[in-house]
Amino acid sequence: MTPLLAHADPNATLAYQRGEAISVRRFLGDARRLADALPETGHIINACSDRYRFAVGFAACLISGRISLLPPSHVARTLEQLRDFAADAVVLADTEQRDLKVPVMPFPRWPSTLPDSESGVCEIPSVAADQLAAWIFTSGSSGAPQSHRKHWGLLRRNVINQARALGFEPQRPFTLLGTVPPQHMYGFESTLLLAWHSGGTLVAERPFYPADIVTALAACPAPTMLITTPFHLSTILDAGLQVPSPALLLCATAPLSASLAERAEATFRAPLLEIYGSTETGQIATRRTSRETAWALFPEVRLATHNGQTWWAEGGHVEGQVPLGDIIEQVDARHFKLAGRQSDLVNIAGRRTSLGWLDRQLLSIPGVKDGRFHLPEQADGKQASEVVRLAALVVAPTLDSEQILAALRERIDAIFLPRPLVMLDDLPRNAVGKLPRAECEALLAQHARGRDTTSKRRV
């Protein structure tokens, strides 16, 4: 049995919700009351947007032996599909869910004061290490969402190692502000479980826009860690705002360039650490991107290759042997470098490159705010003798498509030039800054129905 929380003082602050400090004692009282109120079912789809309510929901499931399902989005169709995974699942939601074709339990509205019976001794619940805590679903950015089981003991070991890798000290707990949702593996680990097992404090709100992020960060008690993504970092820096200085920046979900890391550190006046991991493995390595190219593995985690091409993660908190979608260059037993993703590799007329490398060339063009190269689905079925055409989706308010193509000709081989190049006002990135493959296909289909390559689409 292992403790639910690492906090020793029941009156310590575990969360801030709309500026109000919430103690460990109140949190546990809320979790027990919710556990008693949950319907008689084995699975709860935790769709709470407020990070504190999500935490209460997850804790209530743990202490009552229920399994949490963490959806990749709160879209009605996605929530309904999880009933195919667990037929008895009930949605726990703190926002109105109209016309949802699955049972919904609204998050209860309780008074902020605790009953007298809960103001005395406060015992931290224990949870069996081998208890199945959650099924977490991938975002579907490269295909259909996939489910991955997570056991309590391994989740706990994961974030304890993360706290050590980040240099956390028990006597100096952090306030954790996240721009990512708690249902996403990175947000789940770094904004919720890390607070639970480092004695820290989570912030319930999830600011999205640059001004809101800066305001929320300024309101956090020090020391603070901002848990964010390359997309959010870039938008904050481009906004040109005066930003407060947190103790630490944490970044994940997409490759982070050294130049963006350096710019972020200079602007925020704080070190930035990057996390490497996946829904399948959890976080397994970290680096300071402005200074290092190699990643350092978490304790007990190992990388192995079985055929010289596919790499696997195993050991430590990793559940079994998990294949990695990235191309690994091993430095030594504890360090490695990334050379792109397996799914990003492109071979056109015998010439090879990666979509990730092409994206970096596109984003290096002055005036390009956002962009993405894409291999259309119909290209997958082409014969080797047929020439594949890449596409690109670009946000560049001050440029036109011909200017961008001219700049690309100076950077990449002509055979990789995108046809079509679709100009947009925004890219429909999801809550963690990823651009799902299905969204790219939909935009290209819309363009093919007659829109000019220089037209603008407001998303």
C-alpha positions as CSV (number, residue, x, y, z in Angstrom):
1,M,0.0,0.0,0.0
2,T,1.3,3.5,-0.9
3,P,0.0,6.9,0.2
4,L,-2.3,9.0,-2.0
5,L,-0.4,12.2,-1.1
6,A,3.1,13.1,0.1
7,H,1.8,16.1,2.2
8,A,2.6,15.7,5.9
9,D,0.5,18.7,7.1
10,P,-3.3,18.3,6.6
11,N,-3.6,22.1,6.7
12,A,-1.0,22.6,3.9
13,T,-2.4,24.1,0.6
14,L,-2.9,21.4,-2.0
15,A,-4.7,23.6,-4.6
16,Y,-5.6,27.1,-5.7
17,Q,-9.0,27.5,-7.3
18,R,-10.0,30.9,-8.5
19,G,-7.5,32.4,-6.0
20,E,-8.8,30.4,-3.0
21,A,-6.4,28.2,-1.1
22,I,-7.7,24.6,-0.6
23,S,-6.1,22.5,2.1
24,V,-5.2,18.8,2.1
25,R,-7.9,18.3,4.7
26,R,-10.6,19.8,2.5
27,F,-9.4,18.0,-0.6
28,L,-9.7,14.6,1.1
29,G,-13.1,15.5,2.5
30,D,-14.3,16.4,-1.0
31,A,-12.8,13.2,-2.5
32,R,-14.5,11.0,0.2
33,R,-17.9,12.7,-0.4
34,L,-17.6,12.3,-4.1
35,A,-16.7,8.7,-3.7
36,D,-19.8,8.1,-1.7
37,A,-21.9,10.0,-4.3
38,L,-20.6,8.2,-7.4
39,P,-23.0,5.7,-9.1
40,E,-22.5,2.0,-8.7
41,T,-20.2,1.5,-11.7
42,G,-16.6,0.4,-12.2
43,H,-15.6,3.1,-14.7
44,I,-15.7,6.9,-14.5
45,I,-15.0,9.1,-17.6
46,N,-13.4,12.1,-15.9
47,A,-14.3,15.0,-18.2
48,C,-13.8,17.8,-15.6
49,S,-12.2,20.9,-17.1
50,D,-11.3,22.4,-13.7
51,R,-8.0,20.8,-12.6
52,Y,-9.1,20.7,-8.9
53,R,-12.4,19.0,-9.7
54,F,-10.5,16.5,-11.9
55,A,-8.2,15.8,-9.0
56,V,-11.1,15.2,-6.7
57,G,-12.7,12.9,-9.2
58,F,-9.5,10.9,-9.8
59,A,-8.9,10.6,-6.0
60,A,-12.5,9.5,-5.4
61,C,-12.1,6.7,-7.9
62,L,-8.9,5.6,-6.4
63,I,-10.1,5.3,-2.9
64,S,-13.3,3.6,-3.9
65,G,-11.7,1.1,-6.3
66,R,-13.1,2.5,-9.5
67,I,-11.1,3.0,-12.7
68,S,-10.8,6.4,-14.3
69,L,-11.0,6.8,-18.1
70,L,-9.2,9.9,-19.3
71,P,-10.6,11.1,-22.6
72,P,-8.3,12.7,-25.3
73,S,-10.9,15.5,-25.7
74,H,-14.4,16.5,-24.3
75,V,-16.0,16.3,-27.7
76,A,-19.4,14.5,-27.4
77,R,-18.5,11.8,-29.9
78,T,-15.2,11.0,-28.1
79,L,-16.9,10.7,-24.8
80,E,-19.6,8.4,-26.3
81,Q,-17.0,6.2,-27.9
82,L,-15.5,5.5,-24.5
83,R,-18.7,3.6,-23.7
84,D,-17.6,1.1,-26.4
85,F,-14.5,0.6,-24.3
86,A,-16.3,0.3,-21.0
87,A,-20.1,-0.2,-21.3
88,D,-20.8,0.7,-17.7
89,A,-18.9,4.0,-17.9
90,V,-20.5,7.2,-16.5
91,V,-19.2,10.7,-17.4
92,L,-18.2,13.0,-14.5
93,A,-18.4,16.6,-15.8
94,D,-18.2,20.0,-14.4
95,T,-19.6,21.7,-17.5
96,E,-23.0,21.3,-19.1
97,Q,-23.2,18.3,-21.4
98,R,-26.2,18.7,-23.8
99,D,-27.5,15.8,-25.9
100,L,-24.7,13.5,-24.7
101,K,-25.9,9.9,-25.4
102,V,-24.2,8.5,-22.3
103,P,-25.0,8.8,-18.6
104,V,-23.6,12.0,-17.0
105,M,-23.1,12.8,-13.4
106,P,-22.6,16.6,-12.9
107,F,-19.9,17.4,-10.4
108,P,-21.6,18.2,-7.1
109,R,-21.6,21.8,-5.8
110,W,-20.6,21.7,-2.2
111,P,-20.1,24.6,0.3
112,S,-16.5,25.6,0.7
113,T,-16.5,24.9,4.5
114,L,-16.1,21.5,5.9
115,P,-18.5,19.8,8.3
116,D,-17.3,19.7,11.9
117,S,-16.8,15.9,11.6
118,E,-14.1,16.5,9.1
119,S,-12.1,19.1,11.0
120,G,-10.3,16.7,13.3
121,V,-7.8,14.0,12.5
122,C,-6.9,13.8,8.8
123,E,-5.6,10.5,7.6
124,I,-4.0,10.2,4.2
125,P,-5.6,7.2,2.3
126,S,-3.4,4.4,1.0
127,V,-3.8,2.7,-2.4
128,A,-2.5,-0.7,-3.4
129,A,0.4,-0.3,-5.8
130,D,-1.0,-2.9,-8.2
131,Q,-4.4,-1.2,-8.4
132,L,-5.4,-0.3,-12.0
133,A,-5.9,3.4,-11.6
134,A,-6.7,4.6,-15.1
135,W,-7.0,4.0,-18.8
136,I,-5.4,6.9,-20.7
137,F,-6.2,7.5,-24.4
138,T,-3.8,9.0,-26.9
139,S,-4.8,12.3,-28.6
140,G,-5.2,10.7,-32.0
141,S,-2.9,13.3,-33.6
142,S,-1.5,10.6,-35.8
143,G,-4.5,8.3,-36.1
144,A,-7.3,6.8,-33.9
145,P,-7.0,7.2,-30.1
146,Q,-5.4,4.2,-28.4
147,S,-6.0,3.1,-24.8
148,H,-3.2,2.5,-22.3
149,R,-3.6,1.1,-18.8
150,K,-1.8,2.7,-15.8
151,H,-1.3,1.2,-12.4
152,W,-1.1,3.3,-9.3
153,G,2.3,2.2,-8.0
154,L,4.0,2.8,-11.4
155,L,2.4,6.2,-11.8
156,R,3.6,7.2,-8.3
157,R,7.2,5.9,-9.0
158,N,7.2,7.9,-12.3
159,V,6.5,11.3,-10.7
160,I,8.7,10.7,-7.7
161,N,11.6,10.2,-10.2
162,Q,10.4,13.3,-12.1
163,A,10.6,15.4,-9.0
164,R,14.2,14.3,-8.5
165,A,15.1,15.0,-12.1
166,L,13.6,18.5,-11.8
167,G,15.6,19.2,-8.6
168,F,12.5,19.5,-6.3
169,E,13.2,19.6,-2.6
170,P,10.7,18.5,0.1
171,Q,11.2,21.7,2.1
172,R,10.5,23.9,-1.0
173,P,7.3,22.7,-2.6
174,F,6.3,24.3,-6.0
175,T,3.1,25.9,-7.2
176,L,2.3,24.1,-10.5
177,L,0.5,26.1,-13.2
178,G,-0.3,24.2,-16.4
179,T,-1.5,25.2,-19.8
180,V,-2.3,21.6,-20.7
181,P,-5.4,19.6,-19.7
182,P,-5.2,17.1,-16.8
183,Q,-6.5,14.3,-19.0
184,H,-3.4,14.4,-21.3
185,M,-0.6,12.2,-20.0
186,Y,1.9,15.0,-19.7
187,G,-0.7,17.2,-17.9
188,F,-1.8,14.3,-15.7
189,E,1.7,13.5,-14.6
190,S,3.2,17.1,-14.3
191,T,0.2,19.2,-13.1
192,L,-1.6,16.7,-10.8
193,L,0.5,13.7,-9.8
194,L,3.7,15.7,-9.4
195,A,1.8,18.0,-7.0
196,W,0.5,15.1,-5.0
197,H,3.9,13.4,-4.6
198,S,6.2,16.3,-4.2
199,G,4.1,18.1,-1.5
200,G,3.3,20.8,-4.0
201,T,0.3,22.8,-5.0
202,L,-1.7,22.6,-8.2
203,V,-3.6,25.5,-9.8
204,A,-7.1,24.6,-10.9
205,E,-7.3,26.9,-13.9
206,R,-5.8,26.2,-17.3
207,P,-5.1,29.5,-19.0
208,F,-4.8,29.3,-22.8
209,Y,-4.3,32.8,-24.2
210,P,-0.9,34.6,-23.6
211,A,-2.3,37.5,-21.5
212,D,-4.3,34.9,-19.3
213,I,-1.2,32.8,-18.8
214,V,0.9,35.8,-17.8
215,T,-1.8,37.0,-15.4
216,A,-2.2,33.5,-13.8
217,L,1.5,33.1,-13.5
218,A,1.9,36.5,-11.7
219,A,-0.8,35.4,-9.2
220,C,1.0,32.2,-8.2
221,P,2.9,32.0,-4.9
222,A,6.6,31.3,-5.4
223,P,8.3,29.1,-6.2
224,T,6.3,28.4,-9.4
225,M,6.8,26.1,-12.3
226,L,5.0,26.8,-15.6
227,I,4.1,23.5,-17.3
228,T,3.5,24.2,-21.0
229,T,4.1,23.4,-24.6
230,P,6.2,24.8,-27.5
231,F,3.0,26.1,-29.0
232,H,2.1,28.1,-25.9
233,L,5.6,29.3,-25.3
234,S,5.8,30.6,-28.9
235,T,2.5,32.5,-28.6
236,I,3.5,34.1,-25.3
237,L,6.9,35.2,-26.7
238,D,5.3,36.5,-29.9
239,A,2.8,38.5,-27.9
240,G,5.6,40.7,-26.5
241,L,4.2,40.8,-23.0
242,Q,6.0,41.6,-19.8
243,V,6.2,38.2,-18.1
244,P,6.9,37.3,-14.4
245,S,9.9,35.1,-13.6
246,P,8.9,31.6,-12.4
247,A,11.5,29.4,-10.8
248,L,11.3,26.8,-13.6
249,L,9.7,26.2,-17.0
250,L,8.7,22.7,-18.1
251,C,7.9,21.9,-21.7
252,A,6.7,18.8,-23.7
253,T,4.2,17.4,-26.3
254,A,6.3,18.4,-29.4
255,P,9.9,18.9,-30.3
256,L,11.3,22.1,-28.8
257,S,14.1,23.9,-30.8
258,A,17.2,25.2,-29.0
259,S,16.5,28.7,-30.3
260,L,13.0,28.8,-28.8
261,A,14.3,27.4,-25.5
262,E,17.0,30.0,-25.3
263,R,14.5,32.8,-26.1
264,A,12.1,31.5,-23.4
265,E,14.9,31.3,-20.8
266,A,15.9,34.9,-21.6
267,T,12.4,36.2,-21.5
268,F,11.2,34.4,-18.4
269,R,14.6,34.6,-16.7
270,A,14.3,31.0,-15.7
271,P,15.7,27.6,-16.7
272,L,13.7,25.5,-19.1
273,L,13.6,21.7,-18.9
274,E,12.1,19.5,-21.6
275,I,10.3,16.2,-20.9
276,Y,10.5,13.3,-23.3
277,G,7.8,10.6,-23.2
278,S,4.5,9.4,-24.5
279,T,1.1,8.2,-23.4
280,E,2.4,4.6,-23.7
281,T,5.6,5.1,-21.7
282,G,4.9,8.1,-19.5
283,Q,7.8,10.5,-19.2
284,I,11.1,8.7,-19.4
285,A,13.8,11.4,-19.9
286,T,14.6,15.1,-19.5
287,R,17.1,17.7,-20.8
288,R,17.9,21.4,-20.6
289,T,17.3,22.1,-24.3
290,S,19.2,25.4,-24.4
291,R,22.4,23.6,-23.4
292,E,22.0,19.9,-24.2
293,T,21.1,17.8,-27.2
294,A,21.1,14.5,-25.4
295,W,18.4,13.3,-23.1
296,A,19.0,11.8,-19.7
297,L,16.8,8.7,-18.8
298,F,14.9,8.5,-15.6
299,P,16.3,6.0,-13.0
300,E,15.6,2.3,-13.8
301,V,14.3,3.1,-17.3
302,R,16.2,1.4,-20.1
303,L,16.2,1.6,-23.9
304,A,16.8,-1.5,-26.0
305,T,16.8,-2.3,-29.7
306,H,15.8,-5.7,-31.2
307,N,16.6,-5.1,-34.8
308,G,18.7,-2.0,-34.9
309,Q,15.8,0.1,-36.0
310,T,12.9,-0.2,-33.6
311,W,13.7,0.9,-30.0
312,W,11.9,-0.1,-26.9
313,A,11.5,1.5,-23.4
314,E,11.3,-0.8,-20.4
315,G,12.0,-0.9,-16.7
316,G,11.2,1.5,-13.9
317,H,7.6,2.8,-14.2
318,V,7.2,1.7,-17.9
319,E,4.4,-1.0,-18.1
320,G,6.1,-3.8,-20.0
321,Q,8.2,-3.3,-23.2
322,V,6.9,-0.3,-25.2
323,P,8.1,0.4,-28.7
324,L,9.1,4.0,-29.4
325,G,7.9,6.0,-32.4
326,D,11.1,7.9,-32.6
327,I,14.5,7.2,-34.2
328,I,17.0,6.9,-31.4
329,E,20.7,7.6,-31.5
330,Q,22.2,6.1,-28.3
331,V,25.0,8.1,-26.7
332,D,25.5,5.7,-23.7
333,A,23.4,3.6,-21.4
334,R,21.8,6.6,-19.8
335,H,21.7,9.1,-22.6
336,F,20.3,9.3,-26.2
337,K,19.5,11.7,-29.0
338,L,16.4,11.9,-31.2
339,A,16.7,11.8,-35.0
340,G,13.1,12.3,-35.9
341,R,10.0,10.1,-35.8
342,Q,9.5,6.8,-37.7
343,S,6.2,8.1,-39.0
344,D,7.7,11.3,-40.3
345,L,10.1,9.7,-42.7
346,V,9.3,10.5,-46.4
347,N,10.8,9.0,-49.5
348,I,10.1,10.8,-52.7
349,A,11.7,9.6,-55.9
350,G,14.5,8.0,-53.9
351,R,15.2,11.1,-51.8
352,R,14.6,10.9,-48.1
353,T,13.8,13.5,-45.5
354,S,11.4,13.8,-42.5
355,L,8.3,15.9,-42.0
356,G,9.8,17.3,-38.8
357,W,12.8,18.6,-40.6
358,L,10.7,20.2,-43.3
359,D,8.5,21.8,-40.6
360,R,11.6,23.4,-39.1
361,Q,12.6,24.9,-42.5
362,L,9.1,26.3,-43.0
363,L,9.0,27.8,-39.5
364,S,12.4,29.4,-40.0
365,I,11.0,31.7,-42.7
366,P,10.6,35.2,-41.3
367,G,6.9,36.0,-41.2
368,V,5.7,32.4,-40.9
369,K,3.8,32.2,-37.6
370,D,2.8,28.6,-37.8
371,G,2.9,25.8,-40.3
372,R,2.9,22.1,-41.0
373,F,4.0,19.8,-43.8
374,H,1.6,16.9,-44.4
375,L,1.7,13.7,-46.4
376,P,-1.9,13.2,-47.7
377,E,-3.5,9.9,-47.1
378,Q,-4.0,9.1,-50.7
379,A,-0.2,9.3,-51.1
380,D,0.1,6.2,-48.9
381,G,-1.3,4.0,-51.6
382,K,0.8,5.2,-54.5
383,Q,3.2,2.9,-56.3
384,A,6.9,3.3,-56.0
385,S,7.1,4.7,-59.5
386,E,4.6,7.5,-58.8
387,V,5.7,10.8,-57.4
388,V,4.3,11.7,-54.0
389,R,3.2,15.3,-53.4
390,L,3.5,16.8,-50.0
391,A,1.1,19.5,-48.8
392,A,1.7,22.3,-46.3
393,L,-0.7,24.4,-44.1
394,V,0.7,27.8,-43.3
395,V,-0.1,30.8,-41.2
396,A,1.8,33.9,-42.4
397,P,-0.3,37.1,-42.3
398,T,2.2,39.2,-44.1
399,L,3.3,36.8,-46.8
400,D,1.6,35.1,-49.8
401,S,2.1,31.6,-51.1
402,E,4.6,32.5,-53.8
403,Q,6.9,34.3,-51.3
404,I,6.8,31.2,-49.0
405,L,7.6,28.9,-51.9
406,A,10.5,31.1,-53.0
407,A,11.9,31.0,-49.4
408,L,11.4,27.2,-49.3
409,R,13.4,26.8,-52.5
410,E,16.4,28.2,-50.7
411,R,16.0,25.7,-47.9
412,I,14.8,22.4,-49.3
413,D,15.1,20.2,-52.4
414,A,12.5,21.2,-55.0
415,I,11.0,17.7,-55.0
416,F,9.8,18.3,-51.4
417,L,8.1,21.6,-52.2
418,P,4.4,21.5,-51.1
419,R,1.7,21.2,-53.7
420,P,-0.7,22.5,-52.5
421,L,0.4,25.2,-50.1
422,V,-2.7,26.3,-48.2
423,M,-2.7,29.7,-46.5
424,L,-4.8,29.9,-43.3
425,D,-5.6,32.4,-40.5
426,D,-5.0,29.7,-37.8
427,L,-4.2,26.0,-37.5
428,P,-6.8,24.0,-35.5
429,R,-4.4,22.8,-32.9
430,N,-5.8,20.8,-29.9
431,A,-5.4,21.6,-26.2
432,V,-1.7,20.6,-26.1
433,G,-0.8,22.3,-29.3
434,K,-0.8,19.3,-31.6
435,L,-2.4,19.3,-35.0
436,P,-4.4,16.0,-35.5
437,R,-3.9,14.2,-38.8
438,A,-7.7,14.2,-39.3
439,E,-7.8,18.0,-39.1
440,C,-5.1,18.3,-41.8
441,E,-7.0,16.0,-44.1
442,A,-10.2,18.0,-43.5
443,L,-8.5,21.2,-44.4
444,L,-6.9,19.8,-47.5
445,A,-10.3,18.3,-48.6
446,Q,-11.9,21.7,-48.1
447,H,-9.2,23.3,-50.2
448,A,-9.6,20.7,-52.9
449,R,-13.3,21.6,-53.2
450,G,-12.4,24.8,-54.8
451,R,-10.6,27.2,-52.5
452,D,-7.7,29.2,-53.9
453,T,-4.3,28.5,-52.3
454,T,-4.0,32.1,-51.2
455,S,-7.5,32.2,-49.6
456,K,-7.7,32.6,-45.9
457,R,-9.7,30.4,-43.6
458,R,-10.7,31.6,-40.1
459,V,-10.8,28.6,-37.7
